[in-house]
Amino acid sequence: MTSYLIELVLFTALVITSLKTGRMVLELRRLRTEEASFRQSLVDAEAAINRAAHEVVMLRSEGIATIAALDAAIREGRALAERLDDAVRMAEIRQSVANDALPAESQGGGRVAPAAPTQENWLSLIESRLTSASAVNR
């Protein structure tokens, strides 16, 4: 009878071990499947990070090109504004010289044709205006 009892205990231990081994095999299969999906997720994440890094580099280079174009446009605008300021100053000087060259009686309100200034007079008036304008700009 003791041998039956021992055989029953051993058989029960064998069944329990078999059941646990079967569960472990299923668990290992599940882990391998999860590992494969985890590995694929890591590969996908690495590819996404590489694409994002490439986009950052492209945006940086496009930004640098845009900034360079803006800088060139700003420099061109400043040069144009400077030329316009010079043109306005020259027009004001010419108008002032032309007004200075008018006879005194025509400035009082009577419309008399302005006398044509001589070239020497004209040049000396422009030089005096430019000298005073350059002193003011400093």
C-alpha positions in Angstrom: 0.0 0.0 0.0 2.9 2.3 0.7 4.1 1.8 -2.8 0.8 2.9 -4.2 0.9 5.9 -2.0 4.4 6.7 -3.2 3.5 6.1 -6.8 0.4 8.4 -6.4 2.6 11.1 -4.9 5.2 10.7 -7.7 2.5 10.7 -10.4 0.9 13.8 -8.9 4.3 15.5 -8.8 4.8 14.5 -12.5 1.4 15.9 -13.6 2.0 19.2 -11.7 5.5 19.5 -13.2 4.1 18.8 -16.6 1.4 21.4 -16.2 3.9 24.0 -15.0 6.3 23.1 -17.8 3.5 23.6 -20.3 2.7 27.0 -18.8 6.4 27.9 -18.9 6.6 26.9 -22.6 3.5 29.1 -23.4 5.0 32.0 -21.4 8.4 31.7 -23.3 6.5 31.8 -26.7 4.6 34.9 -25.5 7.8 36.5 -24.4 9.5 35.7 -27.8 6.6 37.3 -29.6 6.7 40.4 -27.4 10.4 40.6 -27.8 10.1 40.5 -31.6 7.4 43.3 -31.5 9.6 45.2 -29.0 12.6 44.9 -31.3 10.4 46.1 -34.3 9.2 49.0 -32.1 12.8 50.0 -31.4 13.7 49.9 -35.1 10.7 52.0 -35.9 11.6 54.5 -33.2 15.2 54.7 -34.4 13.9 55.4 -37.9 11.5 58.1 -36.7 14.3 59.8 -34.7 16.6 59.7 -37.7 13.9 61.3 -39.9 13.3 64.0 -37.2 17.0 64.7 -37.0 17.1 65.1 -40.8 14.2 67.5 -40.7 15.9 69.6 -38.0 19.0 69.8 -40.2 17.0 70.7 -43.2 15.0 73.4 -41.3 18.3 74.8 -40.0 19.8 75.1 -43.4 16.6 76.6 -44.8 16.5 79.0 -41.9 20.1 80.1 -42.6 19.3 80.6 -46.3 16.2 82.7 -45.3 18.2 84.8 -42.9 20.9 85.4 -45.5 18.2 86.5 -48.0 16.6 88.7 -45.4 20.0 90.2 -44.5 20.7 91.0 -48.2 17.2 92.6 -48.6 17.8 94.7 -45.5 21.2 95.8 -46.7 19.6 96.7 -50.1 16.8 98.6 -48.4 19.2 100.5 -46.2 21.3 101.5 -49.3 18.2 102.5 -51.1 17.0 104.6 -48.1 20.4 106.2 -47.9 20.3 107.1 -51.6 16.8 108.5 -51.2 17.9 110.6 -48.2 20.8 111.9 -50.3 18.4 112.7 -53.2 16.1 114.5 -50.8 19.0 116.5 -49.3 20.2 117.4 -52.8 16.8 118.5 -53.9 16.4 120.6 -50.8 19.9 122.2 -51.5 19.0 122.8 -55.1 15.7 124.4 -54.1 17.4 126.5 -51.5 20.1 127.6 -53.9 17.5 128.4 -56.6 15.6 130.4 -54.0 18.8 132.2 -52.9 19.5 133.0 -56.6 16.2 134.8 -57.0 16.3 138.6 -57.0 15.2 140.1 -53.7 12.1 141.8 -55.2 10.7 138.5 -56.6 10.7 136.9 -53.1 8.4 139.7 -51.8 5.4 138.3 -53.7 5.7 139.9 -57.2 6.2 137.2 -59.8 9.4 138.1 -61.6 11.3 135.6 -63.8 14.3 134.4 -61.8 17.6 135.4 -63.1 19.8 132.5 -64.2 22.6 132.1 -61.7 26.1 132.0 -63.0 28.0 128.7 -62.8 30.5 130.2 -60.3 27.6 131.5 -58.1 25.8 128.2 -58.4 28.8 126.1 -57.4 29.7 128.3 -54.5 26.1 128.1 -53.2 26.1 124.3 -53.5 29.4 124.0 -51.7 28.3 126.2 -48.9 25.1 124.1 -48.5 27.0 120.8 -48.6 29.5 122.0 -46.0 26.7 123.0 -43.6 24.8 119.8 -44.3 27.9 117.6 -43.7 28.5 119.5 -40.4 25.0 118.8 -39.3 25.1 115.1 -40.2 28.2 114.6 -38.0 
